[in-house]
Amino acid sequence: MSPAEARSERAAAFLAAAGWADAVRAPLAGDASFRRYERLRGPAGSAVLMDAPPDAGEDCRPFVAIGTHLRRLGFSAPAVLAADLAEGFLLLEDLGDDLYARVLLAGGDEAVLYAEAVDLLDALHTEPAPAALPVPGGAPYALPDYSETRLEAEVDLLPEWFLPEWSGRPPPADLVAEYRALWRDLLPAVRATTPALVLRDYHAENLLWLPWREGLARIGLLDYQDGVIGHPAYDLVSLLSDARRDVPPALAEAMLARYVAAAARRDHTFDGAAFRA
């Protein structure tokens, strides 16, 4: 039996134990990882199977821990219907297919959708950044710090991956050294604020519109398992400077102003100019 066949058998056993043995399974679009997703349809309705193989370095614990925290705050992260953390299987609430990107493409109200997403971030940032989160049946999950070392590794993606792909050759060493020195001067400013939970992939392809729910629960949240403790501007920039769709500059500025005004109302020490910088 091949590794793929063995994995499929373990998934089937997990679904059978969860009462979904007879469900019809169809693949869903994945993300930039070894995780796979399937939509299940059965007598109990629909659900989503997350297959996150531990032998490929995947770990379900962050998704469970952060998702539980988000639901406790009243946000619409998918509920976990069944879990086998050791094997890397989760059965999740199905929040549907109405991604922001699709709703907007179909003529959805851009100003309303982005205002809701900005207001969710403001509400999330009113909560103290959690150092660790409980995991059912396991040890607490310690959220990583979005340290300067981590940020340096991310800005290095440009000289290490993008420039060689774009130019067909490695960038000059002196150019890379200058680039890194510029970032080393800039990154300490990230520490000059109260940290927040950063979901990291907060953009139109990971937000769902759930208009039948109320308040900020109308926004479905996906792909937050890589969350860290870092600067509250990070997710706002992911949303408004989205690499996947062009946000009109006037709307982006209005949404930035909306967040800054809300932050100033909840925290009289909030420095809007420093946040914008």
N, C-alpha and C positions, 0 to 999 in steps of 0.2 A: 504494500500500500504506500502510495506517495505521501509526502508531508501534507500536500494540499487535500488529499482524500481523508487523511487522518484528522485534519483540522475540521473538515466538513462534517465528519461523523461526530466530533465533540460538540460542534454547534448544534447538530440535530438533537443530541442527547440533552443539551442545555434547554433547548426549546421544548422538548418533550416534558422535562421536569417542570417547566414553567407553565405547562398547559397549552402550548402552542404547536404541538406536534403536527397538526393537520393544516397549519396555515400555509397559504400560497406565498412564496417568497420571490421578491423581485429586487435586483440590485438598485442602489441609489448612488448618486455621485459621491465620491470620496473627497478627502482633503489631502494636504501635502504630508502624508504619513503612510504607515503600513496599515492603518485602520481601514476596515471595510464596513459598509453599511447596507442593510437590506430592509425593504419595507415588507411587513407581514400583514396578510389579510386573512382573517378567520372569523369564526362565530362571535368572538368577543369584540370584533371591530378591527382596528389597525394598530400596529406598533412598529417600532424600528429596532432591528438588531444591530448592535455595534460589536464588531469582531476586532479586538485589539490584541494581536498575538504577543504574549510576553517574550517569546524567544526572538522577536524582532525589535525588542526594546520598548514595546508599548506598555503602558501602565494605566489602568482604569481608575485608580484611586483619586488622582487629581480631578477628573471629570465628576466623579461622585461627590467628592468633598466640596468643590466649588459650586456645583449645581445645587446641592442641598442648601448651601449658604445663600445662594441667590433666591431660591424658592422661599426660604425663611424670611427674606426681606420683601417678599411679595412679587417678585419678578417671575417671568414665564420661562424658566429653564425646564427642559423635559424631565418629568418625573421618572424615577428608576422603578420599573415594574418587577424586575428580577435581576439578580447579579451573581456572577461567579468571578470574583476579582482575581483569584489565582489562575484561572484559565483565560481570563481576558474577555469575558462575554457580558454584555449588558443588554437588557430588554428595556426599551425606552418608550415613553409616551410619544405618540406621533403628532407633531404640531403642524403637519401639512407642508405644502409646497409654495406658499405665498411669500417667497423671499422679497425683501425690499426691492431688489433689482428687477424682479419680474413685475411686481405691482407698479413700479414707476414706469417701466417700459409699456405697460398697458394703460398708462394715463393717470396713475395715482397722484394724489396731491403731494407734490414734493415738499412744500413748505410744512405741511402738517406732519408728514412722516419724519422729516429731519428734526422738527421741533420736539416730537415725542422722544426720539432717540437721544437728543441732547438733554432733555429733562430726566431721562432715565440715568444718564451719567451723573447729573447733578445729585439725584437721589442716592445713587450708589456711593458717591463721594461724601455724603453726610455721615456715612458709617465709618467708624475707625477701621483702619486696615488690619485685617486679622493675621496674626503671626502664624497661627495653625488652625486647622479646621478638622472636626471629627470625621472619621470614616466608619460607617457601621461595620462592626465585627473586626475592626483592625486598629492599628495605631493611628494617632492623629497625623494629618498631612501638613507638614511645614511648608508654607508658601515660600518659594524662592524670592530673594531680593533682586530687583532689577539693578544690579550693581554696575559700576562703570566698566568692570571687566566684561560683563555680559553685553553691555552696550557697545563696547569696543569691538567685540566679536561680531556684532551685527553690522556695524558700519564697515567692517573689513570685507563684507560680502561684495562690496562694489569693486575693490581692486582684485580680490581673489577670484571672483566668478564673472561679474558683469563685464568688466573691461577686457579680460582675455577673450571672452565670447564675442564681444562687439568688434574688437580690433584684430583678433586672430593671433595675438602675441601677449606675453606677460607685460604689465606696465613697468616703466623704468623704476628702479629701486628708490631713486631720489624723490620721484613723484609720490610714491607710496609713503615714504618717510614724512614728507611735507604734509600729506593728507592726514596721516595719523596724528601728527603734532598739532594740527589745527583742531582735531576732535578732542585731543587731551586737554586743550585749553577751554573747550566749550562744555564738556560733560560735567564738570563740577557744579555747574548751575542747576543740574537736575536735582541735586541734594537740597537746594534752597527752597523747599516747600514741604508741606505736610504730605506724606505718602498716602497712596490709595491702592485699592485692589485694581489692577490693570488686567483687563480681559484679553488684550493683545490682538485679537482678530475681529475687532468691532467695526464692521463695514456692511455695505448693502447686500453682499452675498451671504452674510451670516446672521442677518436680522430678518425675522418673519413678522408679517402683519397679521394680527389676530383680532379683527375688529369686533368680534362677538364678546370679547373680554372687556374688563373695565380698567380705566386708568392706565398706569404704566404696564400692567399685565397684558396690554394689547401688543406688546413687543415680545416676540419669541427670540430667545437667545440660543445660539449654537457655537460650538468650537471655542470653548473657553478653558479647555483643559491645560493650556500652557500659561494660565494666568500667573501673575507675579505681583509683588509689591513694588510700586514705582510711582512715577510722576503722573498726576491726574490728567495732564495734557495729552498723554500718549493715545488713549482711545479716542479722544476728540479729534486728534489729527488723523487717525486711521479712518474715521468717519468722513471728515470734511476734505481731506487730501487723498481720497480713495484712488488707488492705482487702477481700479477695475471699472470705474465709471467717472465721468467728469461732473463734478459738482459745480454749478454756476458760481463764479466768484462772489457775486452779490449775496447769494444765499449762504455761502460759506462764511462770509463776514457777518451776516445777520445772526447766524447760529453761534458763531464765536462770541458775539456781543451778548447773545441770550445767555450763554453759559457764564460769562464773566459777571453779568448782572446778578444772576442767581447765586453764584458763589459769594459775591460781595454781600448779598442780603443775609446769607446764612453764617458768614464769617466776616466780622468787621475788620479783621486784620488782613484780609485777602488783598494781595497786590496785583491788580489787573494788568498793569504794564509788565511786571515781571513774568506773569503767566503767559502773556502774549509773546514775550521774548523767548 
